[in-house]
């Protein structure tokens, strides 16, 4: 490998931000890009280094001399492209959901194991300043062990926005069940605590008013997931709710106290320690305080990047981990577990909220039973979907 990591970008709409982030890394450079949208390519080339190659298709991109590829293609298509890259000897940074079937989870894990190449989920919400601070607090042991945690990702849309992002009944967003996009809610909690989900229960919150306002054909509004974690704690995860107010929130309830983000923000944290556990080491801030973490020199570099600088951190850690030969945090195993929460959480909801076990993807025996489980809410190769993409069809009300 060259002194600099040579990176290709597949899909330059969202990939534009990743190109910006790579450009300020001293250890990496963009060498090739690929997209079917000519206008988007022209815009991306304006910020790419001179000599960046424009590839006509994905195969050409993989053969362009890159060490790693950033996948910014459609939400439900990442696993096949990631597997192809890994088997071509290329590291992968996957911008969104790593897989949409349990079979894909297994195949993705085994492609990474067989090739020795890194698959990393570009989940950016763990890198909100509040979440990085919460990890620091939790890992210090100051508030004890997590017992219960909550994470939610709330993103309501206007009717016009919904029409733009869901242009027709066959679009992938329209066909994505409400539990699938759970990474923004669950990944930060995993990152803060190092716990991994082992069981899941799914439930769907419905709203006819929501469907009326958006012109939606279904009432499914919010996917609620209860996850049992490796240490026996329970995490309540809210997957992409479509109600107000918009924002994200993360909370840890622990054996000696708790910590949470401040609603409506991505920086401030509220820290609380049970008074009877205060001591000389942790009493400087009292039993409870709300504060803004002090920015570091690295966090100052992140200013100006989307998601409050989190996109910068995703690229920085990806490049550093590969070049150092270091196991990334959001590796293929945690990425597969995250995907499985959304997939099995949906199957749970469909089956009247039965509890389902999430395999340890490091364990070949546990993942084996999912090798041929390709049930999916998406149509594929002209074949109809094998899972419903909604629970509640909307019946229009007269107004």
C-alpha positions, 0 to 999 in steps of 0.5 A: 500500500502507498503512503497514502490510502488511495480511495474511490467513491461510489455515489457522489451525492452523499459522497460529496461530503466524504470527498471533502473529508478525505481531502483534509486527511494527510494520510489519504487521497481521492483517486477515482469516483463513479456515479450515473449522474453527470451533473453530480460528477461534475460538481464532485470533480470540482473538489477532487484532486487533479487527475482523479479518474471518473469511472463508467461503472463499479467494476472499473472503479474497483480496478482503478488502483484504489485501496478502499472504496466509500459506498454511497449507493442506495440504502438497500444495495450495500452488501452486494457491492461491499462483498464484491469490493472485499473480494477484489482486495479493497477495504470498504466504508459503507455509508448506510445499512450494511445488509437488508437480509440475514443471508447478506449479513452472513455473506458479508461477514465471511467475505471480510474474514476470507479476504482479511480486508476491512468492512466498516459501517460509516455510522456517524452519530456515535461521533456527535460530541455529546456521544463521544463525551458520554463514552468517555464518562461511561468508560471511566466507570464513574457511573457504574454499569448500564442497566437501561438505555434509550436512543432515538432518531426522529425525522418528521417530513412535510408532505413536499419532502416526503414526496421528494424522498419517496417519489413512487411506490417502488422506491426503496424508501417507500419499501423500507420497513420502519424498523430497518433504519435503526443505526442512528439510534442504536449505534451510539449506545453500542459505541458508548457502552461496548455492549452488543445486542443479543435479542430483539422485540419489535413493535410498530406505532401507527398513525392515521393522521400521519398518513393523511398529512403525508399522503402515505398509503400506510399508517406505520410511523415508528419502529420501536425496538427493545434490545437485550444486550450482552450484559443483560441490560435493555436498550429501547431503540426508536428507529426513524420516527416521523413525528415531532419534534425532530432530533436525536436523544441518547440516555444511559441509566446506570448502577451509580448514576446516569448520563444523557444528551440534551434534547435538541442538541448534539453537544451538551450532556447532562451527567448525574451521580447518585449522591451516595456514590460521590467521592473525592474523584467524582465530586468536582461537578456535584451530583448533577450538572449540564455542560458542553465538552471542551473542544479538542484540536481534532474536533476543531478540524471537524467544524464545518462538516455535516452532522456536527462534524461527525462525517469528518470523524468517520473518515479520519478513523477509517483511514487511520485504522486501515493504515495502522492495521487496527480493528475498527470499532464499527467492524463487520461484526458490529455492523452485521449485528446492527443490521440484524436488529432492524431485520429481525426487529421487523420480523418480530413486529410482523409476528406479533412482537415475538422475541428473536435472538440475534446471532453472534456473527463471530460464531460460525455455528450461530450464523449458519442457520441464517445462511439461506435466510434471504427474506426481504421487503424489497422486490429483487430480480423481478421477484416479489418481496417475501416480507411485507414492508408495512404492517398497517395499510392506511384507509383514507378518512374524509375531512 
